[in-house]
Amino acid sequence: MSETKSVIVERELPVPPEKLWRALTQPHLIADWLMQNDFAATAGHRFRFTADWGSVDCQVLTVEENRMLSYSWVAMGLDSVVTFTLSPTRTGTHLKLEQTGFKPGMAQAYGGARIGWNNFLDRLSQLVEKQA
């Protein structure tokens, strides 16, 4: 059985997709809600997130401005993909984050990602709403 699990976190944010896109793609803003990084919104760009606990090696996979962003996320035995999907709503933007690739036996990484992404998206929400 090689079935993988995904972490999915969704949020409704009272800001337009363009504003949320900036927070997802500008390195200084990403550092405010996620981690230090050398990100560039260019497909194929390799970058790294760094934190006090270590680092995550990544590569940009998909860039559809104001709509979708995905990148690989490789750290501590986890080889996964993180995808952000933005959909405009009447009152702002629906944000869906999905991290795929959690294999059986990765319960700790899966649980950590569920908690971690909820915390990160809380910080992202605060950041974009503060900038309104």
C-alpha positions in Angstrom: 0.0 0.0 0.0 1.7 3.2 -1.2 -1.2 5.6 -0.7 -0.2 9.1 0.2 -2.0 11.7 2.3 -2.5 15.4 1.8 -2.8 18.3 4.2 -5.5 20.8 3.0 -6.1 24.1 4.7 -8.6 26.7 3.4 -9.2 30.3 4.3 -11.5 33.1 3.3 -9.6 36.4 3.3 -11.1 39.8 2.9 -8.5 41.0 0.4 -8.3 40.8 -3.4 -6.2 38.0 -5.0 -3.5 40.4 -6.1 -2.8 41.4 -2.5 -2.6 37.8 -1.3 -0.4 36.9 -4.3 2.1 39.5 -3.2 2.3 38.0 0.2 2.8 34.5 -1.4 5.5 35.6 -3.8 7.6 38.5 -2.4 10.5 37.2 -0.3 10.3 39.9 2.4 6.6 39.3 2.9 7.0 35.5 2.8 9.6 35.9 5.6 7.0 37.7 7.7 4.5 34.8 7.7 6.5 31.7 6.7 10.3 31.6 6.8 13.4 33.3 5.5 13.9 32.5 1.8 15.4 33.3 -1.5 12.2 32.8 -3.5 11.5 34.0 -7.0 8.1 33.5 -8.7 9.7 31.9 -11.8 9.0 28.3 -12.8 12.1 26.2 -12.3 13.7 28.5 -9.7 15.3 26.6 -6.9 15.2 28.2 -3.4 15.4 27.4 0.2 13.4 28.2 3.3 15.4 28.5 6.5 14.4 28.5 10.1 16.0 27.9 13.5 15.2 24.1 13.2 16.7 23.7 9.7 15.8 24.2 6.1 13.5 23.2 3.3 14.8 22.7 -0.3 12.3 23.8 -2.9 11.7 24.4 -6.6 9.0 26.5 -8.2 6.7 24.2 -10.3 3.7 26.4 -11.3 3.2 30.1 -11.4 -0.2 31.4 -12.6 -0.2 35.0 -11.4 -3.0 35.7 -8.8 -4.4 32.2 -9.3 -2.0 29.3 -8.5 1.5 28.8 -7.1 3.1 25.4 -6.4 6.6 24.3 -5.4 8.3 21.2 -4.2 9.0 20.9 -0.5 11.9 18.6 0.5 12.9 18.3 4.1 13.7 15.6 6.7 12.7 12.7 4.5 9.6 14.3 3.1 9.4 14.9 -0.6 6.2 16.8 -1.2 4.5 19.5 -3.2 2.8 22.6 -1.8 0.1 24.3 -3.9 -1.7 27.6 -3.2 -4.9 28.2 -5.2 -6.5 31.6 -5.1 -10.2 32.1 -6.1 -11.8 35.5 -6.1 -15.0 35.8 -4.0 -17.5 38.6 -3.6 -15.8 39.6 -0.4 -12.1 38.9 -1.1 -10.3 35.6 -1.9 -10.7 31.9 -1.1 -7.2 30.5 -0.4 -6.7 26.7 -0.6 -3.3 25.3 0.4 -2.6 21.7 -0.3 0.6 19.8 0.6 0.7 16.3 -1.0 3.1 13.4 -0.6 2.9 12.2 3.0 3.6 8.5 2.8 2.6 5.8 5.3 4.8 6.0 8.4 5.0 9.8 8.2 2.4 10.5 10.9 4.6 12.9 12.7 5.4 14.9 9.6 1.7 14.9 8.6 0.5 16.0 12.0 3.2 18.7 12.1 2.2 20.0 8.7 -1.5 20.2 9.7 -0.6 22.3 12.7 2.1 24.2 11.0 0.2 25.3 7.9 -2.8 26.4 10.1 -0.4 28.6 12.2 1.4 29.9 9.1 -1.9 30.8 7.4 -3.1 32.5 10.5 0.0 34.7 10.3 -0.6 35.2 6.5 -4.1 36.3 7.2 -3.0 38.8 9.8 -0.3 40.2 7.5 -2.6 40.8 4.5 -5.4 42.2 6.6 -3.0 44.6 8.4 -1.8 45.8 5.0 -5.4 46.6 3.9 
